[in-house]
């Protein structure tokens, strides 16, 4: 068995891999002819800019030289939101980690729940459903830092923790049922009734989710039996050391054992945090009482936030009476609840989610009795630990910038579309799947890819008598699966960075299993061509 350190020596560093891809893309701009499609803004998909079919034309070449280095700066601009989000998450959770509340909570949880498999199955079902229905993606980064130490505390590895959250959500994303960011946009641009054909997509989601849960349980059992089998065994020492540092967590079990100035400061700080957060929760509930949730073609508006705010105040009060540690855990739990409510009902995205976790970190620091300087020091420590992940995200953004500035992105897209002519229905839908998979390596954004490809693919499918729904599903699979390995995915790099898993280790371990899921995707795609399915 090859250990983690041996793999690190044999496989280039993540920065080296991305640097090589940057140079390769620069070379491509000298070889591939420059070309562009005309574009127009359409009402479908919320005013998305799409390609005009048949409008491809050659333009003046723009080979990249020194711009390769400049693309790194542009890449950071492109991914600025994700980068800042990662740094804030790292800083906020370092404050939380320094409180040792997570260690305390994990210990109490494992004392009460002995069925580790139920934890894996339950969490994966939830995240997969969120990915399939609401397109959960970036939000998973915030959960990785919770589930990775949980997985390790149960005797597994960081890969298991990543499978439980990030991979589960992206398998759900691949088998999307009502995802508005992929299915919704693609169907709108293709002139297909919104979210039609969901019956077969439910079957697809069930199959894919069942497979990833079974795979995760198999892998977790292997690691449990032989921890050294994991390629991250040595790397996971970071998390195990964190656990060892918290070995004396029983000393602060109830919080009542602390006396003197430190204990008094914690009590005062925790009550101040409670009052401030309660006032904020009430104000949000008063000004934003109604939320609107859309699932498929149906939407509903109802009042929920006031009840959540009320529950937070009541539960926090009783938790705080018992211990500041319990109060911090309640804060964490309701942070996740507010995140879900905000994303589903109020359209929250990176800015709002980052603000929420930053507030959680500050409240946690106050509850621990930290002074302002102490909170800042812990935050900077966490941001420093996660900085490498943020840098990777920015560097990966430079790849897209080079291809776009070099005016070869549209040429590559046009050539791939042209290559599928004369393949027949089954061959064409398979080729579309392959084309979308290749494009996803360069354009990981599902919405952007839909805007680029569907105006071409949908009319092309009409010419050969292929259902537009089948074309959309080829796009859906091609967009989803390779997001879990492409270095241009900011979400992947962010999740790996938070989990402390180097990209090269992840790629070497996951690619062969991902190929199996991609093969399953192809098998699930073929019935859309040869069978009579509702909505197809």
VOMAR-978004 format. One line per 10 residues: number of its first residue (from 1); their letters; for each residue x, y, z of N, C-alpha, C. Coordinates in steps of 0.05 Angstrom, whole numbers. Atoms other than C-alpha are relative to their C-alpha. Layout:
NUM = A = X,Y,Z,X,Y,Z,X,Y,Z; ...
//
This chain:
1 = XXXXXXXXXX = 17,-24,0,0,0,0,17,25,0; -16,-25,1,28,68,-19,-11,20,19; 8,-19,-20,25,117,38,-4,28,-12; 5,-27,9,4,190,33,25,15,-7; -25,-15,5,75,216,36,13,-9,-27; -11,10,25,97,170,-22,-15,11,-24; 16,-12,22,39,195,-65,8,29,-4; -7,-28,3,58,266,-50,26,4,-15; -25,-2,13,128,252,-75,-3,-6,-30; 2,10,27,105,218,-139,-17,19,-18
11 = XXXXXXXXXX = 19,-17,16,49,266,-160,7,29,4; -7,-28,-3,62,339,-175,-19,15,19; 16,-17,-18,37,392,-127,-23,12,-15; 24,-11,13,-32,421,-141,7,25,-16; -7,-25,14,-1,488,-160,15,-6,-26; -15,8,24,45,452,-209,-19,-9,-22; 20,10,19,-14,417,-242,-15,23,-13; 15,-23,11,-54,481,-250,18,18,-17; -19,-16,16,8,518,-274,5,-13,-28; -4,14,26,18,465,-328,-24,3,-18
21 = XXXXXXXXXX = 25,-4,16,-55,471,-350,-1,28,-10; 0,-28,9,-47,547,-353,18,3,-25; -19,-1,22,14,539,-399,-12,-14,-25; 12,15,22,-22,487,-442,-22,16,-13; 21,-17,12,-82,534,-451,12,23,-15; -13,-21,15,-34,588,-471,10,-9,-27; -9,11,25,-4,543,-524,-24,-4,-19; 23,5,16,-74,525,-549,-9,26,-14; 8,-25,13,-88,599,-563,18,7,-25; -17,-3,24,-30,596,-614,-6,-20,-22
31 = XXXXXXXXXX = 5,21,20,-54,533,-648,-28,0,-10; 28,1,8,-130,535,-648,-8,27,-12; 9,-25,12,-161,587,-695,-19,15,18; 18,-17,-16,-196,645,-660,-27,2,-14; 27,-2,11,-271,649,-669,-19,7,22; 20,-8,-19,-334,675,-636,-28,-5,-11; 29,0,7,-409,665,-636,-11,28,6; 16,-23,-8,-457,723,-637,-17,-8,24; 15,6,-24,-496,728,-572,-24,19,2; 23,-17,-6,-563,754,-551,-11,-7,27
41 = XXXXXXXXXX = 12,4,-26,-601,762,-486,-29,-9,-4; 28,11,3,-665,720,-481,-14,1,27; 15,-2,-25,-720,724,-430,1,-26,16; -2,26,-13,-717,649,-415,25,-2,17; -24,3,-17,-671,633,-357,8,26,13; -6,-24,-15,-676,702,-327,17,20,-14; -16,-19,14,-646,744,-382,28,-9,-5; -27,11,5,-588,698,-398,10,7,-27; -13,-4,26,-539,714,-453,6,-26,-13; -3,26,13,-540,657,-504,13,4,-27
51 = XXXXXXXXXX = -11,1,27,-506,638,-569,-22,0,-21; 18,0,23,-541,652,-635,9,-23,-18; -8,23,17,-542,585,-673,8,8,-28; -9,-6,27,-504,587,-738,15,26,-4; -13,-26,2,-469,652,-721,30,-1,3; -29,1,-5,-399,625,-711,16,12,-24; -17,-13,20,-346,665,-748,28,3,10; -28,-4,-8,-271,672,-748,5,29,7; -7,-27,-8,-241,732,-714,31,1,1; -29,-3,-1,-171,760,-708,12,-15,23
61 = XXXXXXXXXX = -13,16,-20,-124,715,-670,10,17,23; -9,-14,-24,-106,734,-599,17,-19,17; -17,19,-15,-49,687,-578,10,13,26; -7,-10,-27,-31,693,-504,30,-6,5; -28,3,-8,41,705,-481,3,8,29; -2,-10,-27,54,748,-420,-27,0,14; 27,-1,-11,-22,749,-411,-6,-25,17; 3,24,-16,-15,679,-382,3,7,30; -4,-8,-28,13,710,-319,-22,19,9; 22,-19,-7,-39,766,-321,-26,-14,4
71 = XXXXXXXXXX = 25,14,-4,-94,714,-326,-4,-9,28; 3,8,-28,-79,694,-255,-14,22,15; 13,-23,-13,-99,764,-232,-30,0,-8; 28,1,8,-163,759,-274,-15,-23,12; 13,23,-12,-176,690,-246,-8,6,29; 8,-8,-27,-175,719,-176,-24,19,0; 24,-17,3,-224,772,-199,-25,-16,-5; 23,17,6,-270,720,-228,-10,-15,24; 8,17,-23,-270,678,-165,2,15,27; -4,-16,-24,-265,735,-115,-20,-8,22
81 = XXXXXXXXXX = 20,7,-19,-331,716,-82,6,-26,15; -7,26,-13,-311,643,-70,25,3,17; -25,-3,-15,-241,663,-47,-6,13,27; 7,-14,-25,-268,712,5,-17,-19,18; 18,18,-14,-321,661,25,17,-21,15; -17,20,-12,-267,608,38,16,11,23; -16,-12,-21,-224,655,79,-18,6,25; 18,-6,-22,-284,677,122,-8,-26,14; 7,26,-12,-305,604,132,23,-10,17; -23,10,-15,-235,585,153,4,15,26
91 = XXXXXXXXXX = -3,-16,-24,-230,643,202,-21,-5,20; 23,4,-19,-299,633,232,2,-27,14; 0,27,-12,-290,559,243,25,-4,17; -23,1,-18,-221,570,274,-9,10,28; 11,-10,-25,-256,612,327,-17,-21,14; 17,21,-11,-307,557,336,18,-23,10; -18,22,-9,-251,504,340,14,6,26; -15,-7,-24,-214,543,393,-17,-1,25; 18,2,-23,-276,540,437,-2,-29,10; 1,29,-5,-271,463,435,-29,-9,2
101 = XXXXXXXXXX = 28,8,-1,-347,462,429,-5,-23,-19; 4,22,19,-343,418,367,9,-26,11; -10,24,-12,-300,367,403,-20,-10,22; 19,7,-21,-349,369,461,-26,-11,-12; 25,8,13,-409,362,414,3,-28,-13; -5,26,12,-378,304,376,1,-23,20; -2,20,-21,-362,267,440,-28,-7,11; 27,5,-10,-433,275,466,-17,-14,-21; 15,12,22,-462,256,398,7,-30,-2; -8,28,3,-422,191,394,-7,-16,24
111 = XXXXXXXXXX = 9,14,-24,-441,174,465,-29,-9,-2; 29,5,2,-514,176,445,-8,-15,-26; 6,12,26,-512,152,373,22,-20,-7; -21,21,5,-476,86,362,-2,-11,-29; 4,10,28,-503,72,291,13,20,-19; -14,-18,18,-450,107,250,-10,-1,-28; 10,3,27,-480,80,186,-25,17,-4; 24,-17,3,-545,116,200,7,29,-3; -10,-27,3,-506,181,207,8,5,-29; -9,-2,27,-474,169,139,-24,1,-19
121 = XXXXXXXXXX = 23,2,18,-539,149,104,-18,25,2; 17,-23,-4,-580,205,135,11,26,-11; -12,-25,10,-531,261,119,2,0,-31; -3,1,29,-519,237,48,-27,2,-15; 26,-3,12,-593,231,33,-8,30,0; 7,-29,-2,-603,303,57,15,17,-20; -16,-17,18,-546,334,18,-5,-7,-29; 7,7,28,-562,294,-45,-26,12,-9; 27,-12,6,-634,318,-42,3,30,-5; -4,-29,4,-611,390,-34,13,6,-27
131 = XXXXXXXXXX = -13,-3,26,-566,382,-94,-19,-4,-23; 18,7,21,-621,352,-136,-23,20,-3; 23,-18,1,-676,401,-118,7,29,-1; -7,-28,-3,-642,466,-101,27,8,-11; -26,-6,12,-575,460,-135,22,7,20; -20,-6,-21,-534,461,-70,28,-7,-11; -27,4,10,-461,469,-89,20,15,18; -19,-16,-16,-420,526,-59,-5,-3,30; 6,2,-29,-457,518,7,12,-23,14; -11,24,-12,-426,450,18,27,5,14
141 = XXXXXXXXXX = -27,-6,-12,-358,482,34,-3,5,30; 4,-6,-29,-386,507,100,-5,-25,17; 6,24,-14,-408,437,119,23,-19,2; -22,19,1,-344,401,101,16,2,26; -16,-3,-24,-308,430,161,-13,-11,25; 14,13,-22,-361,399,206,0,-30,-3; 3,28,4,-369,331,175,27,-15,-3; -26,13,1,-295,316,163,10,-9,28; -8,9,-26,-276,317,237,-20,-20,12; 19,19,-10,-341,280,252,6,-28,-11
151 = XXXXXXXXXX = -7,26,12,-322,225,203,25,-12,13; -25,10,-12,-252,219,233,-5,-9,29; 6,8,-28,-280,217,304,-15,-27,1; 14,26,1,-323,157,282,18,-22,-10; -19,20,8,-260,121,259,4,-2,-30; -3,1,29,-262,138,185,22,20,-8; -20,-19,9,-221,188,144,-13,25,-12; 10,-25,10,-227,257,114,-15,-4,-27; 14,6,25,-248,226,47,-28,-8,5; 27,8,-7,-308,195,80,-17,25,7
161 = XXXXXXXXXX = 14,-25,-6,-327,263,108,-7,16,-24; 6,-14,25,-321,294,39,-22,-14,-16; 20,15,14,-363,238,9,-28,6,13; 25,-4,-14,-417,251,62,-13,26,-7; 11,-27,5,-425,324,43,3,8,-29; -5,-12,26,-392,350,-20,-8,-20,-23; 6,19,22,-397,286,-63,-30,-6,0; 29,6,-1,-468,270,-39,-16,22,-14; 14,-22,12,-491,340,-59,4,1,-30; -6,-1,29,-457,336,-127,-10,-24,-15
171 = XXXXXXXXXX = 14,23,13,-484,267,-142,-29,8,-4; 27,-10,3,-552,298,-128,-2,21,-21; -2,-20,21,-532,356,-172,0,-13,-28; -2,14,26,-515,307,-228,-27,-12,-7; 26,13,6,-582,271,-221,-22,19,7; 19,-21,-9,-620,337,-212,-29,-7,-8; 28,3,5,-695,335,-207,-13,26,-8; 11,-27,5,-715,408,-202,21,22,1; -21,-21,-3,-648,444,-200,-5,23,-19; 6,-23,17,-665,514,-225,24,11,-15
181 = XXXXXXXXXX = -24,-11,12,-592,530,-242,10,-17,-24; -8,16,23,-584,472,-291,-24,-8,-16; 24,9,14,-649,438,-309,-18,24,-8; 17,-23,5,-689,503,-304,10,17,-23; -12,-17,21,-641,544,-347,0,-15,-27; -3,16,24,-629,488,-398,-27,-4,-14; 26,4,12,-703,474,-408,-12,26,-10; 10,-26,9,-720,548,-412,13,8,-27; -14,-8,24,-667,559,-466,-7,-19,-23; 6,20,21,-690,496,-504,-30,1,-8
191 = XXXXXXXXXX = 28,-2,6,-763,516,-505,-16,-24,9; 13,23,-11,-783,456,-463,-15,9,25; 14,-8,-24,-837,462,-409,17,-4,25; -18,0,-23,-803,479,-344,-4,-24,19; -2,23,-18,-783,418,-302,-17,-23,-9; 13,24,11,-821,371,-348,19,-23,-1; -17,24,0,-796,299,-349,12,-6,27; -12,4,-27,-783,301,-274,-4,-29,10; 6,27,-9,-813,231,-266,25,-18,-4; -24,17,5,-753,197,-299,24,10,15
201 = XXXXXXXXXX = -23,-11,-15,-704,244,-265,-1,-8,29; 2,11,-27,-731,221,-198,12,-28,2; -11,27,1,-714,150,-217,31,1,-2; -29,-3,3,-644,173,-239,12,8,27; -11,-10,-25,-634,210,-173,1,-23,21; 1,22,-19,-655,149,-132,23,-20,-5; -21,19,8,-607,103,-170,28,11,7; -27,-12,-6,-547,151,-165,5,3,29; -3,-5,-29,-559,168,-92,4,-27,14; -4,27,-12,-566,94,-73,28,-10,-5
211 = XXXXXXXXXX = -27,10,7,-501,78,-109,21,15,16; -21,-14,-14,-461,134,-76,-1,-6,30; 2,8,-28,-488,116,-7,13,-28,5; -12,27,-3,-470,43,-17,30,1,-3; -29,-2,3,-401,62,-42,13,12,25; -11,-13,-24,-389,108,18,0,-19,23; 0,20,-22,-410,54,67,21,-21,-4; -21,19,6,-363,5,32,27,12,6; -26,-13,-5,-305,54,34,4,5,30; -2,-6,-28,-319,74,106,6,-26,16
221 = XXXXXXXXXX = -5,25,-13,-320,1,128,29,-9,-4; -28,8,6,-253,-12,94,19,17,17; -18,-18,-15,-221,49,128,-2,-6,30; 4,7,-28,-251,30,195,16,-24,8; -15,25,-6,-219,-39,190,29,4,-2; -29,-4,5,-152,-14,164,4,30,-6; -2,-29,5,-142,62,173,23,7,-19; -23,-6,17,-74,59,137,-7,-4,-30; 8,4,27,-112,39,74,-7,27,-14; 8,-26,11,-134,111,65,24,15,-11
231 = XXXXXXXXXX = -22,-16,10,-90,154,20,4,26,16; -3,-24,-17,-102,211,69,6,-7,29; -5,9,-28,-82,171,131,20,19,14; -20,-18,-13,-20,213,145,-9,29,0; 10,-28,1,-52,278,123,-21,5,21; 21,-3,-20,-110,265,171,11,3,28; -12,-5,-26,-61,271,228,-7,28,10; 8,-28,-8,-80,345,227,-26,-1,17; 25,1,-14,-151,327,248,2,-18,25; -4,16,-23,-129,272,295,14,15,23
241 = XXXXXXXXXX = -13,-17,-21,-83,321,331,-20,19,13; 21,-17,-11,-142,367,338,-17,-15,21; 16,17,-18,-180,310,371,16,-5,26; -16,6,-23,-122,294,417,3,25,18; -1,-25,-16,-117,367,439,-25,3,17; 25,-3,-15,-189,361,461,-6,-24,17; 5,24,-15,-179,296,499,-10,6,28; 9,-7,-27,-191,332,564,-25,17,0; 25,-16,3,-257,361,540,-19,-5,23; 17,5,-23,-291,328,600,3,21,21
251 = XXXXXXXXXX = -5,-20,-21,-260,381,643,-18,24,-3; 18,-22,5,-306,432,611,-28,-10,-9; 25,13,8,-365,385,603,-25,18,5; 23,-16,-6,-415,429,638,5,29,1; -7,-29,-2,-378,494,640,0,10,28; 3,-9,-28,-391,498,714,26,-3,15; -25,5,-15,-321,474,733,18,24,0; -18,-22,2,-289,539,712,-8,22,20; 5,-20,-20,-283,591,765,18,24,-4; -18,-23,2,-251,659,774,-8,18,-23
261 = XXXXXXXXXX = 5,-21,20,-244,715,724,-6,-12,-27; 4,12,27,-241,668,663,-29,-10,-3; 27,10,1,-306,633,680,-21,22,0; 19,-22,0,-341,698,696,-1,15,-26; -1,-14,26,-317,730,631,-15,-16,-21; 14,16,19,-344,671,592,-31,2,4; 29,-2,-5,-412,675,626,-11,26,-10; 8,-26,9,-417,749,613,0,2,-30; -3,-1,29,-393,742,542,-22,-16,-14; 21,17,12,-442,685,527,-27,13,2
271 = XXXXXXXXXX = 27,-14,-3,-502,724,555,-1,24,-18; 0,-23,18,-481,786,515,-5,-10,-29; 3,11,27,-476,743,452,-29,-9,-4; 28,9,1,-545,714,467,-18,24,-5; 18,-24,2,-577,783,475,3,12,-28; -4,-12,26,-545,811,412,-12,-17,-23; 11,18,21,-563,750,369,-30,-2,1; 29,1,-2,-633,748,396,-14,25,-11; 10,-25,11,-645,821,379,1,-1,-31; -3,2,29,-618,808,309,-20,-19,-12
281 = XXXXXXXXXX = 19,19,10,-662,747,300,-29,11,0; 26,-13,-1,-724,786,321,-3,21,-22; 1,-20,21,-708,843,274,-3,-12,-28; 3,14,26,-699,796,215,-28,-11,-3; 26,12,2,-764,761,232,-22,21,-4; 19,-22,4,-801,828,235,1,11,-28; -2,-13,26,-774,857,170,-2,-20,-23; 2,20,21,-772,792,130,-15,-25,9; 16,22,-10,-828,748,156,-7,-21,-20; 10,19,21,-849,716,90,23,-10,-17
291 = XXXXXXXXXX = -19,12,18,-808,668,49,-14,-14,-23; 12,12,23,-821,641,-20,18,-23,-10; -15,24,8,-800,570,-40,-12,-10,-26; 10,11,25,-805,544,-111,12,-28,-4; -8,28,5,-802,469,-126,-14,-9,-26; 12,6,25,-812,448,-198,-15,24,-11; 16,-22,10,-867,490,-229,-17,13,20; 17,-11,-22,-900,504,-162,17,17,19; -13,-17,-20,-883,558,-112,-20,6,22; 17,-6,-23,-909,574,-43,13,22,17
301 = XXXXXXXXXX = -9,-21,-17,-903,634,2,-12,-4,28; 10,4,-27,-909,626,77,18,13,20; -15,-13,-22,-885,653,144,14,-22,15; -16,20,-14,-828,613,175,21,13,18; -23,-12,-15,-772,659,198,-7,8,29; 7,-7,-28,-810,685,260,0,-25,18; 0,25,-16,-819,613,284,29,-10,5; -28,8,-3,-745,597,272,14,18,20; -12,-19,-18,-724,660,308,-10,-5,29; 11,7,-27,-770,643,367,12,-25,11
311 = XXXXXXXXXX = -12,25,-9,-743,573,371,29,4,8; -28,-6,-7,-672,600,370,3,12,27; -2,-14,-25,-684,646,428,-6,-19,23; 8,18,-22,-719,593,471,22,-21,4; -20,21,-3,-669,537,457,27,11,10; -25,-12,-9,-609,584,466,-1,7,29; 2,-7,-28,-635,608,533,4,-24,18; -3,23,-17,-641,539,562,28,-13,-3; -27,10,4,-575,517,531,21,16,16; -19,-18,-13,-539,577,560,-1,-4,31
321 = XXXXXXXXXX = 2,5,-29,-566,562,630,16,-25,8; -14,25,-6,-532,494,625,30,4,-4; -29,-4,6,-465,514,593,3,17,-24; -6,-16,23,-434,563,545,7,-18,-24; -6,18,22,-411,502,504,-25,-9,-14; 25,8,13,-482,479,493,-11,24,-16; 10,-23,14,-500,550,473,15,4,-27; -15,-2,25,-444,551,421,-9,-20,-20; 10,20,18,-469,486,392,-27,6,-11; 26,-9,9,-539,513,389,3,22,-21
331 = XXXXXXXXXX = -5,-21,19,-512,574,353,8,-12,-27; -9,13,25,-478,528,302,-24,-13,-14; 23,14,12,-541,487,292,-19,19,-13; 19,-19,11,-585,548,281,13,16,-22; -14,-12,23,-532,578,235,-6,-16,-25; 6,18,23,-543,518,190,-30,2,-7; 29,-2,6,-619,524,197,-6,27,-14; 4,-26,13,-617,599,180,11,0,-28; -11,2,27,-572,582,121,-19,-14,-19; 19,14,17,-622,532,94,-25,17,-6
341 = XXXXXXXXXX = 24,-18,4,-681,580,104,7,23,-19; -8,-23,17,-642,637,72,4,-8,-29; -5,9,28,-620,597,11,-26,-8,-14; 24,9,12,-688,566,-1,-21,21,-3; 23,-19,0,-734,623,16,7,29,-7; -7,-28,4,-694,687,7,22,4,-21; -19,-3,22,-645,672,-49,28,7,9; -26,-7,-10,-583,678,-5,22,-14,-18; -23,12,15,-516,666,-39,25,6,16; -26,0,-14,-442,674,-22,1,23,20
351 = XXXXXXXXXX = -3,-23,-18,-446,744,9,-16,-4,26; 17,3,-24,-504,728,56,10,-24,17; -9,24,-15,-477,659,75,26,6,15; -25,-7,-13,-407,686,89,-6,19,24; 7,-19,-22,-438,742,132,-11,-16,24; 12,16,-22,-478,690,171,21,-15,16; -20,15,-14,-417,648,187,20,18,15; -17,-19,-14,-376,709,204,-13,8,27; 15,-7,-24,-430,729,254,2,-23,20; -2,23,-18,-429,658,282,28,0,14
361 = XXXXXXXXXX = -27,1,-11,-353,662,292,3,21,21; -2,-22,-20,-357,729,328,-16,-6,25; 16,8,-23,-413,705,373,13,-22,16; -14,22,-13,-374,642,388,24,11,17; -22,-12,-15,-313,684,408,-9,14,24; 11,-14,-23,-355,727,453,-8,-20,22; 10,20,-20,-385,665,486,23,-14,15; -24,12,-13,-315,638,501,14,20,18; -14,-20,-16,-297,703,536,24,12,-14; -22,-12,15,-248,723,481,-3,30,-1
371 = XXXXXXXXXX = 0,-29,6,-228,795,477,1,4,-30; 1,-6,29,-232,830,410,26,-8,-13; -25,8,12,-158,820,398,3,-30,-3; -1,29,1,-164,746,413,-16,-11,-23; 17,9,22,-221,738,364,14,5,-27; -14,-7,25,-180,773,310,23,-20,-5; -23,19,2,-119,728,324,-10,-27,-9; 11,26,8,-161,665,319,-10,0,-29; 11,-2,28,-195,689,255,23,0,-20; -23,-1,18,-128,705,222,14,-27,-1
381 = XXXXXXXXXX = -12,27,0,-101,637,243,-15,-19,-18; 16,17,18,-159,602,209,2,8,-29; -3,-9,27,-154,645,147,27,-8,-12; -27,7,9,-79,631,143,1,-30,-6; 0,29,5,-91,555,147,-14,-7,-26; 16,6,24,-141,558,89,9,16,-24; -9,-18,21,-102,608,47,8,-15,-26; -8,15,24,-73,555,1,-23,-8,-17; 24,8,15,-143,532,-18,-11,24,-16; 9,-24,14,-162,604,-35,18,7,-24
391 = XXXXXXXXXX = -18,-5,22,-100,611,-78,-5,-19,-24; 6,19,20,-117,548,-116,-25,8,-16; 25,-8,13,-187,574,-131,6,23,-20; -7,-23,18,-158,639,-160,16,-9,-24; -17,10,23,-106,602,-202,-17,-15,-20; 17,15,18,-159,556,-230,-17,18,-17; 16,-19,15,-200,616,-251,15,12,-24; -16,-10,22,-142,638,-295,-1,-17,-25; 2,18,23,-152,577,-340,-22,9,-19; 23,-9,16,-220,601,-363,7,27,-13
401 = XXXXXXXXXX = -7,-27,10,-192,672,-371,18,-2,-25; -18,3,23,-137,649,-419,-16,-9,-25; 16,10,23,-185,610,-464,-19,21,-11; 19,-21,8,-234,668,-465,15,23,-13; -15,-23,11,-183,723,-477,14,-8,-26; -12,10,25,-149,680,-530,-19,-6,-22; 22,3,20,-216,675,-566,-1,-28,-13; 2,28,10,-212,599,-573,-22,-16,13; 21,14,-13,-267,579,-526,-23,-7,-19; 22,5,18,-322,586,-578,9,-18,-23
411 = XXXXXXXXXX = -10,18,22,-278,552,-631,-1,-29,10; 0,27,-11,-270,491,-586,-29,-10,1; 28,7,-2,-345,491,-573,-12,-7,-27; 11,4,27,-362,497,-647,11,-26,-12; -12,25,10,-314,441,-666,-12,-25,12; 11,23,-13,-342,394,-615,-29,-6,-10; 28,3,10,-414,407,-639,0,-12,-28; -2,9,28,-394,396,-712,8,-29,-2; -11,28,2,-360,330,-697,-22,-21,5; 20,20,-7,-426,297,-676,-19,-6,-23
421 = XXXXXXXXXX = 19,4,23,-461,300,-744,3,-29,-11; 0,27,13,-481,232,-773,5,-23,19; -5,22,-19,-475,191,-709,-25,-16,7; 24,14,-8,-548,169,-703,-9,9,28; 11,-10,-25,-592,180,-642,16,-9,25; -15,10,-23,-556,135,-592,28,11,1; -27,-10,1,-488,155,-616,2,30,5; 0,-29,-4,-506,229,-617,-4,8,29; 5,-8,-28,-534,232,-547,24,-8,18; -24,8,-15,-473,194,-522,23,20,-5
431 = XXXXXXXXXX = -20,-20,6,-428,243,-559,-6,26,13; 7,-24,-15,-466,301,-529,8,-1,29; -9,5,-27,-453,272,-461,30,4,2; -30,-3,-1,-379,267,-477,8,28,-5; -7,-28,6,-377,337,-506,-5,18,24; 6,-16,-24,-411,367,-445,20,-6,22; -20,7,-20,-362,329,-401,26,14,-5; -25,-14,7,-303,358,-438,-2,30,5; 4,-29,-4,-331,428,-437,0,7,29; 2,-5,-29,-343,422,-363,28,3,13
441 = XXXXXXXXXX = -27,-3,-11,-268,416,-352,10,29,-2; -8,-28,4,-262,488,-377,-21,20,10; 21,-18,-9,-330,517,-358,-16,-15,21; 14,15,-21,-352,487,-291,-27,11,8; 26,-12,-7,-411,535,-284,-22,-12,-17; 22,12,14,-474,498,-302,-17,20,-16; 16,-20,13,-512,561,-319,14,11,-25; -15,-10,23,-457,588,-364,1,-21,-22; -1,21,20,-451,521,-399,-26,-4,-14; 27,2,12,-526,518,-411,-3,22,-21
451 = XXXXXXXXXX = 2,-23,18,-523,588,-442,17,-4,-25; -18,4,23,-465,567,-487,-9,-22,-18; 3,25,16,-487,498,-510,-29,-5,-8; 27,8,6,-563,491,-507,-11,13,-26; 10,-12,25,-578,542,-563,10,-15,-25; -10,15,23,-535,498,-608,-10,-29,1; 7,28,-2,-551,428,-582,-29,-5,-4; 29,5,2,-627,436,-578,-9,0,-29; 8,2,28,-637,454,-652,13,-23,-15; -14,23,13,-585,402,-672,-15,-26,5
461 = XXXXXXXXXX = 14,25,-7,-625,348,-635,-26,-2,-17; 24,1,17,-687,368,-675,6,-11,-28; -7,8,27,-651,356,-740,2,-31,-3; -3,29,1,-635,283,-723,-22,-15,13; 23,13,-13,-701,270,-688,4,-9,28; -6,7,-28,-673,267,-618,-16,18,19; 15,-15,-19,-715,289,-559,17,22,13; -15,-21,-14,-694,356,-530,5,-6,29; -4,8,-27,-704,326,-462,25,-17,3; -24,17,0,-651,274,-478,25,18,-2
471 = XXXXXXXXXX = -23,-19,2,-604,331,-499,5,14,26; -3,-14,-25,-617,367,-434,12,-19,21; -12,19,-19,-602,304,-394,29,-6,-6; -28,3,7,-537,295,-432,16,23,11; -12,-24,-12,-520,366,-411,2,-3,30; 1,3,-29,-541,351,-340,21,-18,11; -21,19,-9,-496,290,-332,28,11,-6; -26,-10,7,-439,322,-369,9,23,18; -7,-22,-18,-443,383,-324,6,-10,28; -2,7,-29,-449,345,-258,24,-17,8
481 = XXXXXXXXXX = -19,19,-10,-401,287,-254,29,11,1; -28,-8,1,-335,319,-275,5,25,17; -5,-22,-19,-346,378,-228,16,-10,24; -13,12,-23,-318,330,-176,30,-6,-4; -29,3,4,-249,327,-209,13,23,-15; -12,-22,16,-240,389,-253,13,21,18; -14,-20,-17,-187,436,-224,-11,28,-4; 11,-27,4,-226,496,-252,-25,4,17; 23,-3,-18,-283,483,-202,9,13,26; -7,-14,-25,-277,534,-146,-12,-15,24
491 = XXXXXXXXXX = 13,14,-22,-325,493,-104,17,-25,8; -16,23,-6,-283,430,-110,26,8,15; -26,-9,-13,-218,467,-93,-5,10,28; 7,-10,-26,-252,501,-35,-6,-22,20; 7,22,-17,-280,437,-7,25,-17,8; -25,14,-5,-213,401,-14,18,15,19; -17,-17,-17,-177,459,19,-10,-1,29; 11,1,-27,-224,459,79,5,-27,12; -5,27,-10,-217,383,85,29,-7,4; -29,5,-1,-141,389,80,9,-24,-18
501 = XXXXXXXXXX = -7,22,19,-140,339,22,12,12,-25; -12,-11,24,-90,357,-33,-15,-10,-25; 15,6,25,-121,358,-103,13,-25,-13; -13,23,13,-69,308,-129,-7,-27,13; 8,25,-15,-87,257,-75,-29,-7,-7; 28,4,6,-161,266,-88,-4,-11,-29; 3,8,28,-154,259,-164,9,-29,-4; -10,27,3,-112,196,-159,-18,-21,12; 18,18,-13,-161,164,-112,-28,-2,-13; 28,-1,7,-228,186,-140,-6,-5,-29
511 = XXXXXXXXXX = 6,1,29,-221,185,-216,-11,-27,-9; 8,26,9,-229,110,-224,-29,-7,9; 27,4,-10,-292,109,-181,-20,18,-15; 17,-19,15,-319,170,-217,-7,-11,-28; 5,11,27,-312,134,-284,-24,-20,1; 23,19,-3,-361,81,-258,-26,15,1; 24,-16,-1,-412,135,-241,-6,12,-27; 4,-11,26,-402,166,-309,-11,-21,-19; 10,23,16,-414,98,-341,-30,-5,6; 28,3,-8,-478,91,-301,-17,23,-12
521 = XXXXXXXXXX = 13,-23,12,-497,161,-325,-7,-5,-30; 4,7,28,-489,137,-397,-23,-20,-3; 21,20,1,-533,76,-384,-27,12,7; 25,-13,-7,-586,120,-352,-9,20,-22; 6,-19,21,-582,167,-412,-13,-14,-24; 9,15,23,-596,114,-465,-31,-5,0; 30,3,1,-669,100,-443,-15,24,-10; 14,-24,10,-686,172,-460,-2,0,-30; 0,1,30,-672,154,-533,-18,-23,-10; 13,24,10,-701,84,-539,-26,-8,14
531 = XXXXXX = 25,7,-14,-759,83,-489,-19,24,-1; 20,-21,-2,-824,122,-485,-3,9,29; 0,-9,-27,-816,163,-422,-17,25,3; 17,-23,-4,-863,215,-392,16,25,-1; -13,-26,3,-842,285,-413,23,0,-20; -22,2,19,-791,259,-464,-10,-3,-28
//
